[in-house]
Amino acid sequence: MKLKKVFGLTAVAALATIALAACGNSSSNSTKSSDGTTTVKVGVMSLSDTEEARWNQVQKNLDEADAKVKLEFTEFTDYSQPNQAVRDGDVDINAFQHYYYLQNWNKENNADLVAVADTYIAPIRLYSGTQDGKNKYTDVKDIPENGTIAVPSDATNESRALNLLQEAGLLKLDVPASELATVANIKENPKNLKISELDASQTAASLTSVDAAVVNNTFVREAGIDFEKALFKESIGENSKNWYNLLAAKKDWKSSDKADAIEKIIKAYHTDSVKKVIEESSDGMDQPVW
C-alpha cells in the first residue's frame, strides 16, 4: 500500500482553515472504516526518501500481518507544529524528534506528551562551508579565526550543536551535556568564532555564506550534502539516550480508540526488516536503537 500524504498544517497559509477543518472532520476519535481498517495520522517534518522507505516497510509489515491499519502522513514546515498537532488531536502520533526535544517542549508548553517507542539515533555532524560548489575545509582545525558557524536556533538542537562544537575542540561550555546550553554558556572561544543561530531548516542553505554549519539530519539529504565528508561527527556515549528519535503521542493514548492500531504500528516498526531499511536507506547515517 502506498503511503498517503496530506498537506502539512503550516505548509500553505491560505489553506490553514481548510486543512484544520479537514482534520476536525476526521479526528483521532473517528471510527473504523467499513472494512474495519483504522487510519492513524502520523505527523512528520519531512517525508524524505529515507523516511518514506522506512514507513513503506512499516505499512508493508502491517498489511502482511492483516493488521487493518492505514498510515496517513501530514508534513510540517516548522518544528513547533508536530507536537501541537498531537496535543490538539490533528494527528495521532508524530515521528520527528528526540527525547531531549520532547522533554523541553513539554516543559515550555505545559504539556505531557509521551514517547511510545524508540526508533533510531542520527548523530549530528558539522559540515564545511562551501564556495563554488566545493567544501572550503577538510578538517575541523581548518576553520579560521573569526569564522562563522551556523547552528539550529531551537533550544534543544542548539544545545546539542554547541556540545558538538565543544567535542570538536572549537569552544568550551560552562554547563554539562545533561543541561541545555545556549551561546551565553560559551566560556572559552579561542578562535573568536561567531555563532549564527538560524532556524534548523536554514542551516544547510547557509553553507554558502558561513565557514561551517551544524545541519540536522532531517535536512542533509534534501540539501544534497555528503554526510561522509562532514568535518566532525557526534560520538555515541553516555548521553546518547537524549538523542534517540521516537514516536510520540498523548499521555492517555493507551485509552484512545487508536491504541490497538498504534501498538500494531510499534510492532511493525520494531522488526528486522525496518532495521535493515533504516541502515540501507541512510547509508549508515542512522542507527536503529530498539
NUVEXTOR-452790 format. One line per field, with one value per residue: z, x, y of N, C-alpha, C in turn; residue in three letters. Coordinates in Angstrom, 2 decimals. Example, Ala and Ser with C-alpha at 12.3 -4.5 7.8 and 13.67 -1.06 7.14 Angstrom:
% NUVEXTOR-452790
nup: [7.80/7.08]
neast: [13.19/12.85]
nnorth: [-5.69/-2.25]
caup: [7.80/7.14]
caeast: [12.30/13.67]
canorth: [-4.50/-1.06]
cup: [7.80/7.87]
ceast: [13.20/12.90]
cnorth: [-3.30/0.03]
residu: [ALA/SER]
//
This chain:
% NUVEXTOR-452790
nup: [0.00/-0.91/0.76/2.18/1.82/3.20/3.02/5.05/8.12/8.33/5.91/3.75/4.06/3.20/3.07/5.60/7.21/5.85/5.97/8.72/9.19/7.76/9.24/11.57/10.83/10.64/13.05/15.81/17.15/15.35/13.89/12.83/9.37/6.95/6.38/8.63/8.91/10.48/10.36/11.01/11.83/11.10/12.12/10.57/9.99/7.53/4.86/3.67/1.15/2.53/4.95/3.90/2.77/5.06/6.36/4.39/4.56/7.11/6.69/4.86/6.49/8.25/6.51/5.64/7.98/8.18/9.69/9.48/9.47/8.41/7.34/7.46/6.43/7.61/6.63/8.10/8.31/10.25/13.26/15.61/15.31/14.97/17.54/18.75/17.07/17.72/20.36/19.95/18.67/15.94/14.60/15.26/16.22/16.27/14.44/14.65/16.41/19.16/22.52/24.20/22.96/23.11/25.90/26.58/25.08/26.22/28.76/28.21/27.14/28.94/28.76/28.29/26.54/25.47/24.94/22.82/21.57/20.80/18.01/16.10/16.18/15.08/14.56/14.78/12.64/11.82/9.16/6.44/5.23/1.93/-1.30/-4.57/-5.03/-3.78/-0.85/1.64/3.59/4.91/7.32/10.76/12.11/10.29/10.21/10.27/12.38/13.81/12.28/11.05/12.37/11.74/13.62/14.67/15.85/17.69/21.07/22.13/19.96/19.44/21.79/21.58/19.28/20.14/22.06/20.35/18.99/21.11/21.66/19.38/19.87/19.45/21.11/24.59/27.09/29.94/31.17/31.86/29.55/30.09/30.62/29.16/26.82/25.82/23.64/25.49/27.35/26.49/27.49/26.74/23.78/21.74/19.03/18.52/17.35/15.53/16.40/14.58/14.89/13.48/11.98/12.07/9.57/7.86/8.15/6.44/3.97/4.54/4.18/2.05/2.87/5.31/7.49/8.51/9.39/11.57/10.70/10.89/10.55/9.25/7.19/5.68/3.44/1.75/1.05/-0.48/0.66/1.33/3.79/4.61/4.28/6.36/8.73/11.38/13.60/15.82/18.77/20.04/23.19/26.76/27.08/25.02/24.90/25.15/22.59/21.09/18.57/18.35/18.60/19.31/21.42/22.82/26.41/27.39/25.43/25.38/26.19/24.16/21.10/19.15/20.20/19.91/17.21/17.18/18.78/17.08/15.04/16.30/16.77/14.13/13.32/14.95/13.85/12.15/9.44/9.10/10.47/8.76/6.51/7.55/7.99/5.39/3.80/4.79/4.29/6.42/8.00/9.94/12.96/14.16/17.32/18.98]
neast: [0.85/0.61/1.96/-0.09/-0.14/-0.80/-1.47/0.71/-0.14/0.99/1.95/0.80/-0.34/-2.75/-4.42/-4.89/-7.28/-8.96/-7.47/-7.41/-10.11/-10.57/-9.07/-10.50/-12.84/-12.10/-11.04/-8.93/-10.75/-12.30/-14.23/-13.67/-13.15/-15.50/-14.56/-13.23/-10.74/-8.35/-7.36/-4.37/-3.03/0.00/2.36/5.00/8.19/9.45/8.80/11.03/12.99/14.33/12.89/10.40/10.91/11.29/8.81/7.19/7.97/7.07/4.31/4.00/4.63/2.48/0.35/0.95/0.57/-2.08/-3.18/-4.96/-4.53/-4.02/-1.64/-1.40/0.01/1.07/2.88/5.00/6.26/7.58/9.29/7.89/5.32/4.48/4.22/2.26/0.18/-0.33/-1.12/-3.44/-4.98/-4.99/-3.24/-2.39/-0.04/3.44/6.55/9.45/11.33/13.75/14.34/15.23/14.30/11.52/11.09/11.83/10.01/7.59/7.93/8.11/5.62/3.77/2.84/2.14/3.01/4.06/6.70/6.22/7.59/10.97/13.03/15.36/18.79/20.35/23.30/24.47/26.22/29.05/29.42/31.46/31.63/30.78/32.16/31.80/30.55/32.12/33.62/35.00/36.78/38.57/39.11/38.31/40.05/40.80/39.02/38.80/40.12/37.86/35.84/32.57/29.99/27.09/24.24/21.40/18.53/16.52/15.89/16.78/18.16/20.06/21.55/22.53/24.07/26.00/27.30/28.39/30.25/31.89/32.87/34.31/36.42/36.35/35.24/34.41/32.04/30.11/28.34/27.16/26.66/24.20/22.54/20.68/22.33/23.22/24.32/25.21/26.45/28.95/32.16/34.78/36.35/38.47/39.09/37.57/35.05/32.06/28.83/26.14/22.76/20.22/17.05/16.42/15.88/17.26/20.02/21.49/21.23/22.73/25.37/26.80/27.50/28.75/31.41/31.18/28.61/26.16/24.09/20.89/20.02/17.64/17.55/19.81/20.05/18.13/19.33/21.37/23.81/26.88/27.16/29.31/31.51/31.63/32.97/33.11/31.77/29.16/29.73/28.69/27.63/27.55/25.38/23.68/21.02/19.42/19.23/17.91/15.63/12.05/8.64/5.87/3.03/-0.22/-0.49/-2.48/-2.82/-3.11/-5.64/-7.20/-9.19/-7.48/-5.49/-4.97/-4.28/-2.00/-0.28/0.07/1.45/3.85/4.83/5.12/7.06/9.29/11.04/13.21/13.19/12.56/14.68/16.77/16.07/16.32/19.10/20.08/18.76/19.74/22.38/23.94/23.93/22.01/21.13/19.46/17.73/16.18]
nnorth: [-1.20/2.13/4.95/7.45/10.89/14.11/17.66/19.60/21.24/23.73/24.29/25.73/28.84/29.95/27.80/27.05/27.18/25.45/23.08/22.60/22.27/19.97/18.17/18.26/16.99/14.40/13.34/12.12/10.62/9.32/6.66/3.23/2.28/0.94/-1.61/-2.27/-1.13/0.92/4.25/5.82/8.84/10.34/12.65/14.35/15.95/15.99/13.95/12.42/10.67/8.64/8.44/7.81/5.32/3.76/3.97/2.91/0.27/-0.32/-0.05/-2.13/-4.31/-4.16/-4.65/-7.25/-8.59/-8.45/-6.37/-4.34/-1.54/1.71/4.02/7.53/10.52/13.74/16.46/18.84/22.24/23.56/23.20/23.59/22.73/19.87/18.58/20.15/19.56/16.88/17.25/18.75/16.91/16.71/15.07/11.63/10.44/11.41/11.63/12.81/13.80/13.88/12.57/14.66/16.98/16.57/16.50/19.11/20.61/19.83/20.94/23.71/24.18/23.38/20.75/17.20/15.17/11.91/9.49/6.77/4.80/3.89/4.76/5.44/6.60/9.52/10.62/13.94/16.27/18.34/20.50/21.61/24.97/26.15/26.94/27.96/25.56/23.68/22.18/24.30/23.53/20.67/19.65/20.01/21.63/23.47/25.54/28.99/31.68/34.02/33.07/32.00/30.04/28.27/27.34/25.34/27.10/26.41/25.45/22.82/21.58/23.53/23.41/20.81/21.12/22.98/21.47/19.61/21.21/21.77/19.21/18.90/20.52/23.24/25.13/25.87/24.99/26.14/24.47/21.13/18.34/17.31/19.38/22.10/24.10/27.40/30.07/31.83/30.31/29.77/29.59/29.60/30.54/30.18/30.77/32.91/32.60/33.29/32.55/31.73/31.81/30.02/29.09/25.61/24.50/26.11/26.02/24.38/25.69/27.88/27.27/28.31/30.79/30.78/29.59/27.07/24.69/23.30/20.81/19.53/16.11/15.66/17.46/17.09/15.28/16.33/18.69/17.83/17.20/15.57/13.40/11.91/13.45/15.17/17.49/16.89/14.44/13.64/11.80/8.59/8.08/8.27/10.05/9.47/8.56/10.78/11.70/9.84/9.15/9.15/7.89/9.82/10.50/11.38/11.53/9.85/7.91/5.14/4.64/5.49/5.29/4.58/3.07/0.24/0.13/1.78/0.29/-1.87/-0.60/0.04/-2.55/-3.38/-1.62/-2.16/-4.25/-6.61/-6.17/-3.44/-2.35/-3.04/-1.52/1.07/1.23/0.79/2.72/5.08/4.86/4.12/6.38/6.68/4.95/2.14/1.82/0.20]
caup: [0.00/-0.98/1.84/1.84/2.41/3.10/3.27/6.43/8.59/8.20/4.60/2.92/4.98/2.66/3.23/7.01/7.71/5.20/6.49/10.08/9.12/7.31/10.37/12.54/10.36/10.74/14.21/16.42/17.69/14.27/13.95/11.77/8.08/6.82/6.36/9.89/8.87/11.26/9.83/12.03/11.24/11.60/11.80/10.32/9.47/6.10/4.45/2.70/0.54/3.55/5.86/3.17/2.63/6.35/6.63/3.41/5.10/8.24/6.11/4.27/7.60/8.74/5.52/5.64/9.21/8.12/10.89/9.15/9.88/7.29/7.76/6.71/6.89/7.47/6.69/8.65/7.88/11.42/14.35/16.72/14.99/15.10/18.89/18.97/16.31/18.54/21.52/19.50/18.08/14.48/14.22/16.38/16.70/15.37/14.34/14.14/17.47/20.14/23.89/24.76/22.38/23.65/27.30/26.63/24.54/27.26/29.83/27.75/26.74/29.99/28.10/28.81/25.50/25.90/23.93/22.78/21.04/20.27/16.60/15.70/16.52/13.91/15.03/14.00/12.11/11.45/7.74/5.95/4.33/0.54/-2.24/-5.93/-5.01/-3.13/0.56/1.92/4.51/5.01/8.71/11.67/12.51/9.24/10.39/10.63/13.46/13.47/11.35/11.44/12.36/11.89/14.42/14.79/16.89/18.72/22.30/22.30/18.89/19.62/22.86/21.01/18.34/20.91/22.64/19.25/18.77/22.24/21.44/18.26/20.34/18.96/22.21/25.85/27.73/31.39/31.66/31.38/28.41/30.57/30.74/27.92/26.66/24.83/23.33/26.72/28.14/25.93/28.39/26.02/22.34/21.34/17.67/18.43/16.34/15.63/16.31/13.93/15.23/12.39/12.00/11.68/8.14/7.08/8.34/5.23/2.96/4.94/3.95/1.07/3.45/6.61/7.43/8.83/9.93/12.10/9.95/11.35/9.53/8.50/6.02/5.00/2.11/0.92/0.58/-1.31/1.38/1.53/5.23/4.84/4.23/7.50/9.43/12.70/13.87/17.22/19.24/20.76/24.51/27.96/26.96/23.72/25.01/24.93/21.17/20.41/17.96/18.95/18.23/20.45/21.42/24.05/27.59/27.56/24.15/25.56/26.41/22.99/20.16/18.24/20.97/19.31/15.94/17.47/19.24/15.89/14.32/17.02/16.49/12.73/13.20/15.66/13.16/11.44/8.09/9.20/10.86/7.54/5.66/8.17/7.74/3.96/3.22/5.27/4.04/7.69/8.73/11.07/13.63/14.94/18.75/19.82]
caeast: [0.00/1.41/1.67/-0.92/0.34/-1.71/-0.77/1.03/-1.00/1.66/2.59/0.25/-1.14/-4.09/-5.22/-4.88/-8.62/-9.47/-6.75/-7.86/-11.47/-10.47/-8.61/-11.59/-13.86/-11.60/-10.18/-8.44/-11.88/-13.10/-14.42/-13.01/-13.84/-16.48/-13.90/-12.53/-9.41/-8.16/-6.37/-3.59/-2.37/1.36/2.97/6.45/8.73/9.70/8.74/12.11/13.09/14.74/11.77/9.33/11.29/11.06/7.38/6.65/8.21/6.14/2.98/4.05/4.54/1.10/-0.51/1.23/0.01/-3.52/-3.44/-6.04/-4.09/-3.53/-0.88/-1.63/1.04/0.99/4.22/5.03/7.40/8.11/9.46/6.98/3.96/4.05/3.76/0.99/-0.82/-0.71/-1.85/-4.76/-5.71/-4.98/-2.58/-2.43/1.34/4.39/7.86/10.36/12.10/14.43/13.83/15.56/13.38/10.19/11.07/11.88/8.74/6.58/8.17/7.81/4.22/2.93/2.22/2.56/3.15/4.97/7.30/5.57/8.55/12.23/13.20/16.77/19.57/21.01/24.36/24.58/27.56/29.46/29.79/32.21/31.01/31.12/32.45/31.77/30.09/33.09/33.86/36.15/37.71/38.51/39.38/37.74/41.13/40.98/38.08/39.68/39.77/36.78/34.92/31.16/29.39/25.64/23.67/19.94/18.17/15.61/16.66/17.48/19.12/21.18/22.38/23.23/25.09/27.09/28.07/29.17/31.39/32.81/33.52/35.25/37.54/36.25/34.86/34.11/30.81/30.16/27.29/27.34/25.83/22.86/21.77/20.58/23.32/22.98/25.57/25.63/27.22/30.30/33.12/36.06/36.15/39.83/39.17/36.65/34.06/30.72/27.81/24.94/21.59/19.24/16.07/17.08/15.69/18.06/21.47/22.09/21.28/23.71/26.73/27.49/27.86/29.42/32.58/30.72/27.25/25.61/22.85/20.10/19.98/16.39/17.73/21.08/19.85/17.37/20.27/22.39/25.08/27.51/27.44/30.59/32.55/31.47/34.21/33.10/30.56/28.82/30.02/27.61/28.18/26.71/24.16/23.05/19.58/18.76/19.10/17.15/14.38/10.95/7.25/5.23/1.57/-0.78/-0.23/-3.54/-3.04/-3.48/-7.09/-7.87/-9.68/-6.39/-4.46/-4.62/-3.60/-0.66/0.51/0.42/2.47/5.11/5.27/5.55/8.29/10.39/11.32/14.49/13.03/12.66/16.07/17.57/15.75/16.92/20.54/20.36/18.24/20.56/23.78/24.63/23.89/21.12/21.33/18.31/18.07/15.31]
canorth: [0.00/3.35/5.87/8.60/12.14/15.25/18.92/19.96/22.32/25.01/24.35/26.80/29.65/30.18/26.61/26.67/26.94/24.24/21.92/22.35/21.75/18.58/17.38/18.18/16.06/13.03/13.44/10.90/9.87/8.77/5.22/2.48/2.26/-0.16/-2.92/-2.47/-0.54/2.14/5.17/6.51/10.01/10.49/13.94/14.32/17.20/15.82/12.55/12.30/9.34/7.68/8.23/7.14/3.91/3.11/3.87/1.97/-1.07/-0.48/-0.31/-3.47/-5.26/-4.11/-5.31/-8.69/-9.14/-8.17/-5.57/-3.38/-0.21/2.52/5.19/8.76/11.45/15.18/17.05/20.19/23.05/24.24/22.23/23.85/22.32/18.46/18.24/20.83/18.82/15.73/17.78/19.20/15.80/16.78/13.82/10.69/10.30/12.06/10.99/13.84/14.41/13.03/12.72/15.97/17.96/16.33/16.93/20.57/21.13/19.62/21.91/25.06/24.30/22.81/19.60/15.91/14.15/10.85/8.62/5.45/3.83/4.38/4.41/5.40/7.77/10.10/11.51/15.17/16.50/19.70/20.49/22.76/25.93/25.85/28.04/27.44/24.18/22.79/22.46/25.17/22.89/19.21/19.30/20.99/22.53/24.48/26.65/30.12/32.60/34.96/32.42/31.93/28.70/28.30/26.26/25.45/28.07/25.90/25.25/21.55/21.33/24.44/22.85/19.65/21.63/23.60/20.37/19.04/22.11/21.57/17.92/19.09/21.32/24.61/26.01/25.19/25.45/26.11/23.58/19.76/17.93/16.97/20.62/22.86/25.15/28.45/30.77/32.52/29.36/29.60/30.23/29.72/30.59/30.58/31.31/34.04/32.22/33.85/31.51/32.27/30.99/30.01/28.02/24.36/24.25/27.05/25.90/23.79/26.74/28.89/26.79/29.14/32.09/30.61/28.71/25.72/24.68/22.05/20.58/18.39/15.07/15.79/18.32/16.81/14.69/17.26/19.72/17.20/17.20/14.27/13.34/11.26/14.48/16.06/17.82/16.26/13.66/13.43/10.45/7.93/7.79/8.21/10.85/9.20/8.36/12.07/11.98/8.80/9.58/8.41/8.15/10.48/10.54/11.94/10.73/8.86/7.25/3.74/4.55/6.04/4.29/4.25/2.37/-1.04/0.41/2.31/-0.86/-2.64/0.17/-0.16/-3.92/-3.44/-0.81/-2.83/-5.51/-6.66/-5.63/-1.98/-2.07/-3.14/-0.38/2.25/1.21/0.89/3.96/6.19/4.52/4.04/7.64/6.48/3.68/1.70/1.78/-0.60]
cup: [0.00/0.14/1.35/2.56/2.22/3.37/4.74/6.84/8.44/6.80/3.76/3.76/4.50/2.87/4.69/7.51/7.14/5.78/7.88/10.09/8.71/8.44/11.38/12.14/10.46/11.88/14.74/16.92/16.61/14.39/12.80/10.47/8.02/6.82/7.62/9.94/9.66/10.63/10.99/11.35/11.92/11.17/11.65/9.84/7.96/5.77/3.30/2.12/1.59/4.51/5.16/3.01/3.92/6.61/5.61/3.93/6.29/7.71/5.50/5.37/8.16/7.80/5.54/6.88/9.26/9.35/10.71/9.75/8.66/7.85/6.86/7.30/6.63/7.64/7.16/8.20/9.04/12.58/15.48/16.51/15.24/16.49/19.20/18.25/17.05/19.72/21.14/18.91/16.58/13.87/15.46/17.03/15.80/15.43/13.76/15.16/18.34/21.53/24.45/24.26/22.98/25.09/27.41/26.13/25.57/28.36/29.42/27.45/27.75/29.45/28.68/27.74/25.95/24.70/23.98/22.23/20.60/18.80/16.22/16.24/15.26/14.40/14.16/13.63/11.81/10.02/7.36/5.14/2.91/-0.25/-3.63/-5.95/-4.35/-1.67/0.73/2.72/4.53/6.43/9.61/12.11/11.50/9.38/10.93/11.85/12.94/12.45/11.91/11.31/12.63/12.70/14.45/15.97/17.95/19.88/22.36/21.22/18.94/20.70/22.34/20.07/19.08/21.59/21.58/18.99/19.90/22.07/20.34/18.66/19.93/20.06/23.46/26.48/29.25/32.01/31.12/30.25/28.82/30.73/29.40/27.91/25.61/24.56/24.55/27.59/27.57/26.83/27.76/24.53/21.72/19.94/17.46/17.34/16.59/15.45/15.78/14.17/14.14/12.62/11.46/10.18/7.26/7.22/7.12/4.15/3.27/4.61/2.93/1.66/4.82/6.42/7.73/9.39/10.48/11.44/10.49/10.22/8.70/7.19/5.21/3.58/1.19/0.31/-0.29/-0.67/1.55/3.00/5.54/4.81/5.35/8.17/10.78/12.93/15.38/17.63/19.99/22.11/25.59/27.80/25.68/23.79/24.77/23.48/20.38/19.81/18.43/18.26/19.47/20.29/22.69/25.21/27.75/26.30/24.30/25.81/25.24/22.06/19.12/18.93/20.31/18.01/16.18/17.96/18.04/15.07/14.98/16.73/15.07/12.50/13.80/15.09/12.46/10.05/8.10/9.59/9.63/6.64/6.23/7.83/6.27/3.39/3.65/4.96/5.33/8.49/9.98/11.64/14.45/16.41/19.59/20.02]
ceast: [0.87/0.99/0.84/-0.39/-0.71/-0.90/-0.48/0.19/-0.36/2.20/2.11/-0.72/-2.58/-5.00/-5.38/-6.27/-9.19/-8.81/-7.22/-9.26/-11.46/-10.05/-9.73/-12.63/-13.41/-10.61/-9.77/-9.58/-12.74/-13.17/-13.69/-13.82/-14.73/-15.83/-13.07/-11.14/-9.37/-7.07/-5.69/-2.82/-1.03/1.91/4.46/6.90/8.93/9.67/9.74/12.13/13.43/13.58/10.65/9.63/11.01/9.57/6.68/6.80/7.29/4.75/2.93/3.92/3.12/0.15/-0.32/0.67/-1.51/-3.97/-4.59/-5.74/-3.53/-2.83/-1.18/-0.72/0.71/2.40/4.13/6.29/8.06/8.16/8.47/5.60/3.61/3.56/2.42/-0.13/-1.27/-1.56/-3.28/-5.60/-5.78/-4.22/-2.55/-1.07/2.23/5.73/8.83/11.40/12.83/13.88/14.06/14.58/12.00/10.08/11.03/10.57/7.63/6.70/7.73/6.33/3.25/2.14/2.75/2.56/4.19/5.55/6.59/6.51/9.83/12.34/14.69/17.47/20.30/22.08/24.45/26.04/27.78/29.98/30.53/31.34/31.48/31.40/32.56/31.44/31.02/33.28/35.09/37.22/37.52/38.77/38.84/38.78/41.33/40.04/38.87/39.22/38.76/35.80/33.50/30.66/27.90/25.17/22.15/19.58/17.21/16.44/17.44/18.50/20.29/22.11/23.19/24.35/26.28/27.94/28.91/30.42/32.40/33.59/34.57/36.44/37.50/35.88/34.62/32.88/30.94/29.01/27.55/26.39/24.40/21.96/21.74/21.61/22.87/24.31/26.09/26.48/28.60/31.29/34.49/35.79/37.46/39.97/38.23/35.61/32.72/29.73/26.52/23.77/20.52/18.20/16.73/16.98/16.58/19.56/22.16/22.25/22.35/25.14/27.50/27.96/28.52/30.63/32.22/29.31/26.93/24.24/22.14/19.97/18.71/16.61/19.00/20.87/19.10/18.28/21.37/23.76/25.59/27.93/28.79/31.76/32.41/32.81/34.29/31.75/30.37/29.09/28.81/28.17/27.13/25.38/23.36/21.54/18.82/18.42/18.45/15.89/13.26/9.62/6.59/3.72/1.09/-0.52/-1.24/-3.81/-3.51/-4.97/-7.88/-8.34/-8.63/-5.30/-4.01/-3.85/-2.17/0.25/0.96/1.50/3.83/5.69/5.80/6.84/9.47/10.64/12.67/14.37/13.13/14.07/16.97/17.33/16.36/18.40/20.85/19.92/19.07/22.04/24.59/24.61/23.04/21.32/20.09/18.68/17.11/15.91]
cnorth: [1.24/4.30/7.04/9.83/13.22/16.50/19.10/21.15/23.67/25.22/25.51/27.61/29.79/28.98/26.21/26.32/25.66/23.01/21.57/21.77/20.29/17.68/17.19/17.15/14.61/12.96/12.08/10.03/9.24/7.26/4.56/2.56/1.03/-1.53/-3.16/-1.88/0.77/2.99/5.88/7.62/10.25/11.85/13.81/15.69/17.12/14.34/12.38/10.89/8.29/7.38/7.48/5.65/3.14/2.90/2.98/0.54/-1.35/-0.80/-1.71/-4.52/-5.32/-4.87/-6.82/-9.37/-8.99/-7.39/-4.60/-2.00/0.50/3.75/6.37/9.84/12.91/15.73/18.50/20.92/23.77/23.25/22.42/23.23/20.84/18.08/18.90/20.10/17.57/16.18/18.17/18.07/15.83/15.60/12.94/10.50/11.15/11.36/12.01/14.28/13.38/13.34/14.12/17.03/17.80/16.82/18.45/21.18/20.98/20.67/23.31/25.27/23.69/21.62/18.30/14.82/13.13/10.11/7.28/4.38/4.54/3.97/4.31/6.63/8.23/11.08/12.76/15.42/17.98/19.65/21.76/23.69/25.64/27.12/27.43/25.94/23.20/23.18/23.34/24.44/21.38/18.73/20.40/22.02/23.66/25.67/27.85/30.92/33.61/34.39/32.37/30.50/28.83/27.10/26.43/26.33/27.54/25.35/23.94/21.27/22.30/23.90/21.66/20.10/22.23/22.53/19.66/19.89/21.99/20.27/18.02/19.96/22.77/25.61/25.18/25.84/25.37/25.30/22.17/19.43/17.61/18.19/21.35/23.98/26.15/29.13/31.52/31.61/29.07/30.34/30.38/29.61/31.06/31.16/32.49/33.80/32.91/32.71/32.13/31.33/31.13/28.94/26.75/24.07/25.12/26.86/25.29/24.85/27.78/28.51/27.62/30.46/32.00/29.71/27.26/25.82/23.30/21.88/19.35/17.38/15.11/16.52/18.03/16.30/15.63/18.32/19.14/17.19/15.77/14.17/12.71/12.25/15.50/16.30/17.12/15.60/13.48/11.98/9.90/7.49/7.82/8.93/10.57/9.07/9.65/12.30/10.84/9.43/8.65/8.69/8.72/10.51/11.23/10.98/9.60/8.04/5.81/3.56/5.11/4.92/3.91/3.41/1.07/-0.84/0.91/1.18/-1.70/-1.93/-0.02/-1.54/-4.04/-2.66/-1.55/-4.22/-5.45/-6.04/-4.10/-1.58/-2.07/-1.94/0.91/2.33/1.43/2.23/5.17/5.98/4.53/5.32/7.52/5.08/3.30/1.53/0.95/-1.98]
residu: [MET/LYS/LEU/LYS/LYS/VAL/PHE/GLY/LEU/THR/ALA/VAL/ALA/ALA/LEU/ALA/THR/ILE/ALA/LEU/ALA/ALA/CYS/GLY/ASN/SER/SER/SER/ASN/SER/THR/LYS/SER/SER/ASP/GLY/THR/THR/THR/VAL/LYS/VAL/GLY/VAL/MET/SER/LEU/SER/ASP/THR/GLU/GLU/ALA/ARG/TRP/ASN/GLN/VAL/GLN/LYS/ASN/LEU/ASP/GLU/ALA/ASP/ALA/LYS/VAL/LYS/LEU/GLU/PHE/THR/GLU/PHE/THR/ASP/TYR/SER/GLN/PRO/ASN/GLN/ALA/VAL/ARG/ASP/GLY/ASP/VAL/ASP/ILE/ASN/ALA/PHE/GLN/HIS/TYR/TYR/TYR/LEU/GLN/ASN/TRP/ASN/LYS/GLU/ASN/ASN/ALA/ASP/LEU/VAL/ALA/VAL/ALA/ASP/THR/TYR/ILE/ALA/PRO/ILE/ARG/LEU/TYR/SER/GLY/THR/GLN/ASP/GLY/LYS/ASN/LYS/TYR/THR/ASP/VAL/LYS/ASP/ILE/PRO/GLU/ASN/GLY/THR/ILE/ALA/VAL/PRO/SER/ASP/ALA/THR/ASN/GLU/SER/ARG/ALA/LEU/ASN/LEU/LEU/GLN/GLU/ALA/GLY/LEU/LEU/LYS/LEU/ASP/VAL/PRO/ALA/SER/GLU/LEU/ALA/THR/VAL/ALA/ASN/ILE/LYS/GLU/ASN/PRO/LYS/ASN/LEU/LYS/ILE/SER/GLU/LEU/ASP/ALA/SER/GLN/THR/ALA/ALA/SER/LEU/THR/SER/VAL/ASP/ALA/ALA/VAL/VAL/ASN/ASN/THR/PHE/VAL/ARG/GLU/ALA/GLY/ILE/ASP/PHE/GLU/LYS/ALA/LEU/PHE/LYS/GLU/SER/ILE/GLY/GLU/ASN/SER/LYS/ASN/TRP/TYR/ASN/LEU/LEU/ALA/ALA/LYS/LYS/ASP/TRP/LYS/SER/SER/ASP/LYS/ALA/ASP/ALA/ILE/GLU/LYS/ILE/ILE/LYS/ALA/TYR/HIS/THR/ASP/SER/VAL/LYS/LYS/VAL/ILE/GLU/GLU/SER/SER/ASP/GLY/MET/ASP/GLN/PRO/VAL/TRP]
//
